[in-house]
Amino acid sequence: MAFSANITRDEAWELLKKYNSDAFHLEHGQIVEGVMRYFARELGYAEDEDFWGIVGLLHDLDFEQWPEHHCIKEQELMKEAGLSEQLIHATASHGWSITVDIKPEHEMEKVLYAVDELTGLIGAVVIMRPSKSVQDLEVKSVKKKYKSANFAAGCSREVIERGAELLGWSLEDLIDRTIKALRTFRP
């Protein structure tokens, strides 16, 4: 299946900045973009790496300004920008069972669903580490913090677990693969 976003990476970045100014949201978009690019290559979709990356970059397009309409308002914004239905469906599907009834279908959508919250949790773990680096991070360190409901409480464990299930991966495998993805572009 050939994917088309109807937007370049640079145009996607400008669109993200049009609706997001908070450094955290912009960085989160770039982190999820990098993880999505890694998984595109890792899972045999290298020819669609740019599409996967744009999905990751734009997945929270509406979150900063319209958090109560997350994954709903972004569909409208993307249609107005002339973006492809494939891109709109892919980004909106990460809100499945939360704000929209668009279930992740393609493996790419399942990856986005699984790693969006997990990258935030891993980022919080990294901040607490003496090294402040993902390079020496181990699955057991993430699992220890994962079990503490108060740690990174905004990162839904239910969504992370449902994402692993959608992919047919164990939670440990999802965490391990996501750490490996982050190591390819994060200190």
C-alpha positions in Angstrom: 0.0 0.0 0.0 1.5 3.3 -1.1 0.9 6.2 1.3 0.7 9.8 0.4 0.5 12.7 2.9 0.1 15.6 0.4 2.7 17.5 2.5 6.4 17.6 2.8 8.2 17.2 6.1 9.1 20.9 6.1 5.5 21.9 5.4 4.3 19.5 8.2 6.7 21.2 10.6 5.4 24.6 9.7 1.8 23.3 10.1 2.6 21.9 13.5 4.1 25.3 14.6 1.0 27.1 13.3 -1.1 25.4 16.0 1.6 24.7 18.6 4.1 27.0 20.3 4.9 25.2 23.5 8.4 23.7 23.3 7.2 20.5 25.0 4.6 19.8 22.3 7.0 20.6 19.4 9.6 18.3 20.9 7.1 15.5 21.5 6.1 15.7 17.8 9.7 15.4 16.8 10.3 12.5 19.2 7.3 10.5 17.9 8.4 11.3 14.4 11.8 9.8 15.0 10.3 6.7 16.7 7.8 6.2 13.8 10.6 6.5 11.2 12.6 3.9 13.1 9.7 1.5 13.2 9.0 2.1 9.5 12.5 0.8 8.7 12.4 -1.9 11.4 9.1 -3.4 10.3 9.8 -3.4 6.6 8.1 -0.2 5.5 11.2 1.8 4.6 9.7 3.0 1.4 7.0 4.7 3.5 9.3 6.1 6.2 8.6 9.7 5.3 4.8 9.1 5.6 5.3 7.3 9.0 7.4 10.3 10.2 4.9 12.9 9.2 2.2 10.9 11.0 4.3 11.0 14.1 5.1 14.7 13.7 1.5 15.8 13.2 -0.3 13.3 15.5 -1.0 15.9 18.2 -1.6 18.8 15.8 -4.7 20.0 17.8 -3.7 19.0 21.3 -2.2 22.3 22.5 -5.2 24.5 21.5 -8.1 22.0 21.6 -7.2 19.3 24.1 -10.9 18.6 24.8 -11.4 17.9 21.0 -8.1 16.1 20.5 -8.1 13.9 17.3 -11.4 15.5 16.3 -10.3 19.1 15.6 -7.1 17.9 13.9 -9.2 16.1 11.2 -10.8 19.4 10.4 -7.5 21.3 10.3 -5.9 18.6 8.1 -8.8 18.6 5.7 -8.5 22.4 5.4 -4.8 22.0 4.7 -5.6 19.6 1.9 -3.9 16.6 3.5 -4.6 13.1 2.5 -7.4 10.9 4.0 -4.7 8.4 4.8 -2.8 10.9 6.9 -6.0 12.1 8.6 -7.1 8.6 9.5 -3.6 7.6 10.7 -3.2 10.5 13.0 -6.8 10.4 14.3 -6.6 6.7 15.1 -4.3 7.3 18.0 -7.3 8.7 19.8 -9.2 5.5 19.5 -11.5 4.7 22.4 -10.5 8.0 24.0 -12.0 10.8 21.8 -12.7 9.0 18.5 -14.0 5.7 17.2 -11.3 5.4 14.6 -9.6 2.1 15.3 -5.9 1.8 14.4 -5.9 -0.6 11.4 -2.6 -0.5 9.6 0.5 -1.6 11.5 1.7 2.0 11.3 -1.4 3.2 13.2 -1.0 0.6 15.8 2.6 1.6 16.3 1.6 5.3 16.8 -1.1 4.3 19.2 1.3 2.2 21.2 4.3 4.5 21.3 2.7 8.0 21.8 2.1 7.6 25.5 5.1 5.3 26.0 7.6 7.9 24.6 6.3 10.3 27.2 6.7 7.8 30.0 10.2 6.9 28.9 11.1 10.6 28.6 10.0 11.0 32.2 12.2 8.1 33.3 15.2 9.5 31.5 14.9 12.8 33.2 15.1 11.0 36.6 18.3 9.1 35.6 21.7 10.4 36.6 22.9 10.2 33.0 19.8 11.9 31.7 20.2 9.6 28.7 18.3 6.9 26.9 21.5 5.3 25.8 22.0 3.4 29.1 18.3 2.9 29.9 17.1 -0.6 30.5 13.7 -2.1 30.3 13.6 -2.9 34.0 14.1 0.7 34.9 11.1 1.7 32.8 9.0 -1.2 34.2 9.8 -0.1 37.8 8.5 3.4 37.1 5.7 2.1 35.0 4.3 0.2 38.0 4.0 3.4 40.0 0.7 5.0 39.0 1.8 8.4 40.3 4.9 8.5 38.1 4.2 10.2 34.8 0.5 9.9 35.7 -0.5 11.6 32.4 0.8 8.7 30.4 -2.0 6.1 30.2 -0.8 2.7 31.0 -4.1 1.3 29.6 -3.4 2.8 26.2 0.2 1.6 26.2 -0.9 -2.0 27.1 -3.8 -1.9 24.5 -1.2 -0.7 21.9 1.1 -3.6 22.7 -1.9 -6.0 22.4 -2.9 -4.4 19.0 0.7 -5.1 17.8 0.8 -8.6 19.2 3.8 -7.7 21.3 4.5 -8.1 25.0 4.7 -4.9 27.1 8.4 -5.7 27.6 9.0 -6.0 23.9 7.2 -2.7 23.2 9.3 -0.9 25.8 12.6 -2.5 24.6 11.9 -1.7 20.9 10.9 1.9 21.8 14.0 2.4 23.8 16.1 1.1 20.8 14.2 3.5 18.5 14.9 6.5 20.8 18.6 5.6 21.0 18.9 6.2 17.2 18.3 9.9 17.6 18.3 10.9 21.3 21.2 11.4 23.6 
